[in-house]
């Protein structure tokens, strides 16, 4: 069969079978799980190769775990690597001027549709950014490519909107499960951040993808991935209260990181620095910091062995934490591609250790175990920045196997997440979308609201009259009961206002011309408004019906009533609810 579009399509019978049987989605999810695990392994290997070649490391060594690297390479590699990335991005804008859509935005606004080619580009940019030493996380590339491939598979089978969104979540679940060695965390990453909710219909495919992604990624022994916790003592009752306090500090620190990244981007835009020079400048700054400690470089996406770093003197731990924070802000703010997940794990662990040492120094009558608070701090800071409290709780559980410690982590991440929502309102991913003009705060599907535009809802057969028409003539043309309202236009056909037929026939009216009775002169709907924007206009105007007018020409296209808009919104909302619950 010849595909009807430029995308690959499965045979029609196979598509029909998959769409008709919910269990068949498990097969697609398993395939996506394999792909996600391979994506993690391949991208991690590619970064290791770049580190070995560019920084003269032995195979298997991690750049961020080095105590010393060649100063010349530390400066030149990230600087020229950033310049090449900037030049490539400038060329890419001419070839693909549209911005690439990430999994959260795809599921929130586009019904799970992502560009396969764009996902590959983002993954390559992320690999290069981490490979030249920028302090960015690979998780953004992992999830982008795995979810993009999942979206392509869903599109090949012409899946329904709800199932298509689940396929995107399967890709993210497989990638995170493979990257962190945590299948439960991978699954809940998909539910919380990519799908925007949990349903029984999505449990099976997402769970299968996460488990398979984990096993495939960890079949590559040289690529030891995941979070590895050190030894820690017992978690006691008072640790729950102290963990809540740490959650407050973590939220404050996380909000600060996200805001400063945005300020850095805004500053570089304000001074009008040539775009390719921005990542070059960021690379130079990261390289200078790497002369002091190489721990600031790259994503640190290998095993996070907290026991080694936190065993150093407190001053050194604080110094590394400060430089790593700066390096991450500079890298992302100047245009390197990547995420903050891995960085916040590392920073949270160091911060949790420092918090515990400081708390013990105060002398509150009891001491707390710094090793416990490396895990709590890791989870709380990442929950603030990434926005997945259950994801981070399951990473702690799967890393330590300790339920009591996970309980303390849950307390901290709840406090951290709630404070971030109240004081800031965004995760790092949705904050960057907000800076680009989007209003979404999660991956909950609101794209259908944007698709339900005024143009689709309006009634085009609308009567119009000249606004200067004498009132007696209007009464004769439109007797009581013939119409509710009539649109008045000027001699050039441009909108002037709405005439209420019942009001025009009122015996109390003494006007001679129609234009003195017109309503909603300055309140209209435009065809590209979505239904939610239209409802806001209706509420503000306190009108039952409004004219739909072209923005530039002011030509009347039709009318829309509030009752019809409300009914269609309710119908579409109910349909989406049923799809989410697997009832359709």
KENUBA-398334 format. One record per residue (C-alpha): residue in three letters; x negated, y, z negated. Coordinates in steps of 0.05 Angstrom, whole numbers. Each point is the difference from the previous one (the first is absolute). Layout:
residues N
     r     east    north       up
   ala        X        Y        Z
...
***
This chain:
residues 584
     r     east    north       up
   unk        0        0        0
   unk      -25       69       17
   unk       -2       46      -61
   unk       49       57        3
   unk      -50       47      -33
   unk      -74       10       -7
   unk        0      -41      -64
   unk       -6      -76       -1
   unk       65      -36      -10
   unk       15      -70      -24
   unk       45      -43       45
   unk       73       17       -8
   unk       21      -67      -29
   unk      -55        4      -52
   unk       20       71      -17
   unk       72      -22       -9
   unk      -21      -58      -45
   unk      -43       45      -45
   unk       55       53       -6
   unk       52      -53      -16
   unk      -38      -37      -54
   unk      -26       39      -60
   unk      -48      -57      -19
   unk      -35        7       68
   unk      -28       66      -25
   unk      -44      -42      -46
   unk      -37      -26       61
   unk      -13       71       25
   unk      -21       20      -71
   unk      -49      -58       -2
   unk      -31       22       66
   unk       -5       71      -26
   unk      -32      -27      -64
   unk      -54      -34       41
   unk      -11       63       40
   unk       -4       43      -63
   unk      -52      -46      -32
   unk      -42        1       63
   unk        6       76        4
   unk      -28        6      -71
   unk      -57      -48       15
   unk      -17       31       67
   unk        1       72      -24
   unk      -40      -16      -63
   unk      -52      -37       42
   unk       -4       58       49
   unk      -15       49      -57
   unk      -52      -47      -29
   unk      -34       -3       68
   unk       -1       76        5
   unk      -28        6      -70
   unk      -54      -52       15
   unk      -21       35       65
   unk        8       73      -19
   unk      -26       -4      -72
   unk      -49      -57        9
   unk       34      -46      -50
   unk       -3      -75       -2
   unk       62      -38       22
   unk       49       -8      -58
   unk      -25       60      -39
   unk       49       55      -16
   unk      -18       72       13
   unk       36       26      -61
   unk      -36      -49      -46
   unk      -70       23       20
   unk      -44       36      -50
   unk      -41       33       55
   unk        5       11       74
   unk      -47       34       50
   unk       11       76      -10
   unk       -7       14       74
   unk       54      -51       17
   unk       43       25      -58
   unk        2       69       31
   unk       -1      -13       75
   unk       47      -60        6
   unk       63       31      -31
   unk      -15       69       31
   unk       -8      -24       72
   unk       52      -54      -12
   unk       49       55      -20
   unk      -18       41       61
   unk       12      -58       47
   unk       66      -14      -34
   unk       21       73        8
   unk      -20        1       74
   unk       37      -66       12
   unk       62       28      -34
   unk       -3       64       42
   unk       -3      -43       63
   unk       55      -44      -26
   unk       47       60       -9
   unk       -4       13       75
   unk       15      -72       16
   unk       52      -13      -55
   unk       26       67      -27
   unk       53      -33      -42
   unk      -17      -16      -73
   unk       -4      -73      -19
   unk       54      -26      -46
   unk      -19      -39      -63
   unk       41      -58      -29
   unk       36       43      -52
   unk       21       53       51
   unk       18      -54       51
   unk       48      -34      -48
   unk       29       65      -27
   unk       12       37       65
   unk       -9      -46       60
   unk       34      -65      -19
   unk      -66      -38       -5
   unk      -27       20       68
   unk      -75       11        4
   unk      -49        9       57
   unk      -44      -61       10
   unk      -54       41       35
   unk        5       55      -52
   unk       -9      -51      -56
   unk      -64      -26       31
   unk      -26       71        6
   unk       13       15      -73
   unk      -32      -66      -21
   unk      -63       15       41
   unk       -4       70      -29
   unk        6      -29      -70
   unk      -54      -52       13
   unk      -46       53       28
   unk       13       48      -58
   unk      -16      -52      -52
   unk      -57      -28       42
   unk      -38       66        2
   unk        7        8      -76
   unk       60       46       -9
   unk       35      -11      -66
   unk       66      -27       28
   unk       39      -63      -12
   unk       10      -53       53
   unk       70      -17      -24
   unk       30       53       46
   unk      -31      -34       60
   unk       18      -70      -25
   unk       74       17       -8
   unk        3       44       63
   unk      -25      -55       46
   unk       35      -58      -33
   unk       66       37       -4
   unk       -8       25       72
   unk       -9      -71       24
   unk       60      -21      -42
   unk       41       55       32
   unk      -21      -22       69
   unk       21      -72      -15
   unk       67       25      -26
   unk       10       42       63
   unk      -17      -59       44
   unk       59      -38      -31
   unk       47       61        3
   unk       13       -6      -75
   unk       53       40      -34
   unk      -21       64      -34
   unk       -1      -31      -70
   unk      -40      -61       22
   unk      -48       44       40
   unk      -15       39      -64
   unk      -12      -65      -37
   unk      -51      -22       52
   unk      -39       65      -12
   unk        3      -16      -74
   unk      -26      -71       13
   unk      -62       29       33
   unk      -14       46      -58
   unk       12      -56      -51
   unk      -49      -47       36
   unk      -53       54        4
   unk        4       21      -73
   unk        4      -72      -24
   unk      -62      -17       39
   unk      -38       63      -19
   unk       12       -5      -75
   unk        7      -75       -8
   unk       69       12      -29
   unk       61      -29       38
   unk       51       26      -50
   unk      -30       69        4
   unk        1       -4       75
   unk       73      -18        1
   unk       20       55      -47
   unk      -43       50       38
   unk       45      -15       59
   unk       64        4      -41
   unk      -18       65      -37
   unk      -39       39       51
   unk       15      -26       70
   unk       71      -28        0
   unk       25       46      -55
   unk       39      -52      -39
   unk        8      -73      -17
   unk       55      -46       28
   unk        9      -75       -1
   unk       -3        1       77
   unk      -69       31        0
   unk      -29      -43      -56
   unk      -15      -62       41
   unk      -35       32       60
   unk      -40       49      -41
   unk      -21      -53      -51
   unk      -21      -48       55
   unk      -41       54       35
   unk      -34       20      -65
   unk      -20      -71      -20
   unk      -26      -19       70
   unk      -37       66        6
   unk      -35      -14      -66
   unk      -22      -70       20
   unk      -23       21       70
   unk      -41       59      -25
   unk      -32      -41      -55
   unk      -18      -57       48
   unk      -60       44       18
   unk      -46      -14      -59
   unk      -53       52       17
   unk       54       54       -5
   unk       13       -4      -75
   unk       60       45       -8
   unk       45       18      -58
   unk       -2       31      -69
   unk      -44      -37      -50
   unk        9       20      -73
   unk      -52      -10      -54
   unk        9      -28      -70
   unk       49       36      -46
   unk       28       -8      -69
   unk       71       -9      -26
   unk       54       50       16
   unk       36       23      -64
   unk       64       37      -15
   unk      -34       68       -6
   unk      -29       -8       70
   unk       69       11       29
   unk        4       70      -30
   unk      -72       16       19
   unk       13      -26       71
   unk       59       49        6
   unk      -48       57      -18
   unk      -49      -24       53
   unk       58        0       50
   unk       10       75      -13
   unk      -74       14       14
   unk        1      -44       62
   unk       60       37       29
   unk      -33       67      -12
   unk      -64      -22       33
   unk       36      -33       58
   unk       41       62       15
   unk      -64       42       -2
   unk      -35      -45       51
   unk       59        3       49
   unk        6       75       -5
   unk      -74       13        8
   unk       -3      -43       63
   unk       55       43       30
   unk      -35       64      -22
   unk      -64      -24       34
   unk       37      -12       65
   unk       35       67       -4
   unk      -66       37      -15
   unk      -35      -30       61
   unk       60       19       43
   unk        0       70      -28
   unk      -73       13       15
   unk       11      -30       70
   unk      -59      -47       -2
   unk       -6      -37       66
   unk       36      -67      -12
   unk      -58      -47       18
   unk      -44       37      -50
   unk       48      -13      -58
   unk      -15      -75       -9
   unk      -74       16       15
   unk        0       49      -58
   unk       36      -52      -43
   unk      -51      -53       18
   unk      -57       47      -18
   unk       29       14      -68
   unk       13      -74      -14
   unk      -71      -15       22
   unk      -28       52      -48
   unk       40      -31      -57
   unk      -25      -69       21
   unk      -71       23      -15
   unk       22        4      -72
   unk       40      -65       -1
   unk       18      -45       60
   unk       62      -22      -37
   unk       37       59       31
   unk       -6      -29       70
   unk       49      -43       40
   unk       64      -31      -25
   unk      -29      -49      -50
   unk       48      -50       30
   unk      -39      -61      -25
   unk       12      -31      -68
   unk       10       54      -53
   unk      -45      -25      -56
   unk       16       48      -55
   unk      -43      -31      -52
   unk      -64       22       33
   unk       16       73       11
   unk       33       13      -67
   unk      -58      -31      -37
   unk      -43       61       16
   unk       -7       60      -47
   unk       63       42       -6
   unk      -34       61       31
   unk      -18      -39       62
   unk       70      -29        6
   unk       29       70       -4
   unk      -51       26       51
   unk       17      -56       50
   unk       75       12      -10
   unk       -7       75       13
   unk      -42      -11       63
   unk       46      -55       26
   unk       60       45       -9
   unk      -34       56       37
   unk      -24      -47       56
   unk       71      -28       10
   unk       30       70        2
   unk      -52       25       49
   unk        4      -61       45
   unk       76        2        7
   unk        5       76        0
   unk      -50        8       57
   unk       33      -50       46
   unk      -29      -70      -12
   unk       53      -53        9
   unk       19      -45      -58
   unk       38       -4      -65
   unk       -8       11      -75
   unk       22      -69      -26
   unk      -70      -29      -10
   unk      -28       66      -24
   unk       54        8      -53
   unk      -11      -71      -24
   unk      -74       15      -12
   unk       13       70      -29
   unk       56      -26      -44
   unk      -45      -54      -28
   unk      -55       49      -16
   unk       51       49      -29
   unk       32      -53      -43
   unk      -67      -19      -28
   unk      -17       73      -16
   unk       69        9      -32
   unk      -11      -60      -46
   unk      -70       24      -20
   unk       27       69      -15
   unk       60      -27      -38
   unk      -46      -43      -44
   unk      -45       60      -12
   unk       59       41      -27
   unk       11      -52      -55
   unk       75      -12        0
   unk       -5      -55      -52
   unk       -7      -57       50
   unk      -43      -15       60
   unk       21      -20       70
   unk      -37      -45       49
   unk      -30       40       58
   unk        3      -62       45
   unk       75       -2       -9
   unk        7       72       19
   unk      -41       -7       63
   unk       58      -43       26
   unk       54       46      -28
   unk      -34       62       28
   unk      -11      -33       67
   unk       74      -16        6
   unk       27       65      -28
   unk      -40       46       46
   unk       14      -42       61
   unk       75       -1      -17
   unk       -1       76       -3
   unk      -34        9       67
   unk       27      -60       38
   unk       69       -2      -31
   unk        9      -74      -13
   unk        8      -16      -75
   unk       18      -73        9
   unk      -54       -8       52
   unk      -52       23      -49
   unk       29      -41      -56
   unk       -6      -63       42
   unk      -71       17       21
   unk      -17        3      -74
   unk       36      -65      -14
   unk      -31      -38       58
   unk      -69       28      -17
   unk        1      -17      -74
   unk       54      -53      -10
   unk       18       35      -66
   unk       74       15      -11
   unk      -12       44      -61
   unk      -50       43       38
   unk       49        4       58
   unk       53       25      -49
   unk      -46       57      -21
   unk      -15       14       73
   unk       75        2       14
   unk       10       53      -54
   unk      -56       42       28
   unk       22       -4       73
   unk       72       16      -19
   unk      -22       63      -36
   unk      -49       19       55
   unk       49      -11       57
   unk       57       36      -34
   unk      -43       60      -18
   unk      -25        4       72
   unk       71       -3       27
   unk       24       54      -48
   unk      -59       48        7
   unk      -22      -14       71
   unk       53      -42       35
   unk      -44      -36       51
   unk      -50      -56        7
   unk      -63       14       41
   unk       31      -27       64
   unk       66       37       -6
   unk      -36       64      -24
   unk      -40        2       65
   unk       64      -10       39
   unk       31       57      -39
   unk      -58       45       19
   unk       16      -16       73
   unk       72       22       -9
   unk       34      -66      -18
   unk       45       -5      -61
   unk       -2      -75      -14
   unk      -22      -24      -69
   unk        3      -75       12
   unk        8      -51       55
   unk       75       -5      -11
   unk       32        1       69
   unk       24       71       15
   unk      -17       -2       74
   unk       71      -18       18
   unk       22       66      -31
   unk      -45       37       48
   unk       26      -41       58
   unk       72       18      -19
   unk       -2       70       29
   unk       53       52       10
   unk       -5      -10       75
   unk       23      -72       -9
   unk       59       20      -45
   unk       28       63       31
   unk       66        6       36
   unk      -13       31       69
   unk       72       16       21
   unk        5       66      -37
   unk       45       57       21
   unk      -33       69        7
   unk       28       70        6
   unk      -27       69       11
   unk      -15       32      -67
   unk       29       66       24
   unk       68      -31       18
   unk       60       38      -28
   unk       31      -36      -60
   unk       69       -4       32
   unk      -29      -35       61
   unk      -38      -49      -45
   unk       65      -16      -38
   unk       36      -13       65
   unk      -56      -44       27
   unk       -8      -39      -65
   unk       66       -8      -37
   unk        2      -28      -70
   unk      -15      -74       -1
   unk      -35       -2       67
   unk      -71        6      -27
   unk      -32        8      -68
   unk      -55       46       23
   unk      -28       29       64
   unk      -71       21       17
   unk       -8       72       21
   unk      -55       20       49
   unk      -23       65       32
   unk        5       15       75
   unk      -66      -36       12
   unk       26      -63      -34
   unk      -42        7      -63
   unk       29      -20      -68
   unk       31       55      -42
   unk       41      -35      -53
   unk       59      -45      -18
   unk       73       21        3
   unk       48      -35      -47
   unk       67       -9       37
   unk       42        0      -64
   unk      -33       64      -24
   unk       11       34       66
   unk       75      -14       -6
   unk        5       26      -72
   unk       50       57       -7
   unk      -49       36      -46
   unk      -51        9       57
   unk        1       71       28
   unk      -60       -6       47
   unk        9       13       75
   unk      -60      -40       26
   unk      -24      -70      -15
   unk      -73       19      -17
   unk       22       32      -66
   unk       25      -68      -25
   unk      -60      -44       18
   unk      -35      -44      -51
   unk      -70      -33       -4
   unk      -31       52       46
   unk      -70      -17      -24
   unk       11      -72      -22
   unk       -6      -53       54
   unk      -27      -70       11
   unk      -55      -16       50
   unk        0      -65       40
   unk      -67      -24      -27
   unk       21        5      -73
   unk        7      -67      -36
   unk       62      -16      -39
   unk      -31       16      -67
   unk      -19       71       24
   unk       70        8       28
   unk       32      -18      -66
   unk      -43       53      -35
   unk       25       52       49
   unk       73      -22      -10
   unk       -8        6      -75
   unk      -32       68        3
   unk       52       28       48
   unk       59      -33      -36
   unk       28      -15       69
   unk       39      -61       23
   unk      -25        6       72
   unk      -57       36       34
   unk      -21       15       71
   unk      -61      -35       30
   unk      -42       51       38
   unk      -65       -4       40
   unk      -55       36      -38
   unk      -27       43       56
   unk       59       14       46
   unk       54        0      -54
   unk       44      -39       48
   unk       54      -40      -35
   unk       -7      -75        8
   unk       59      -22      -44
   unk       23       -4      -72
   unk      -11      -47      -58
   unk       45       -9      -60
   unk      -26      -14      -70
   unk       49      -58       -7
   unk      -26      -35       63
   unk      -73       11      -21
   unk       13      -28      -69
   unk       36      -61       28
   unk      -56      -16       49
   unk      -52        9      -54
   unk       37      -49      -45
   unk        7      -51       57
   unk      -73        2       18
   unk      -21       -3      -73
   unk       42      -61      -12
   unk      -28      -34       62
   unk      -71       12      -24
   unk       18      -27      -68
   unk       28      -64       30
   unk      -62       -8       44
   unk      -45        8      -61
   unk       39      -54      -37
   unk       -3      -46       59
   unk       75       -1       11
   unk       -4       17       73
***
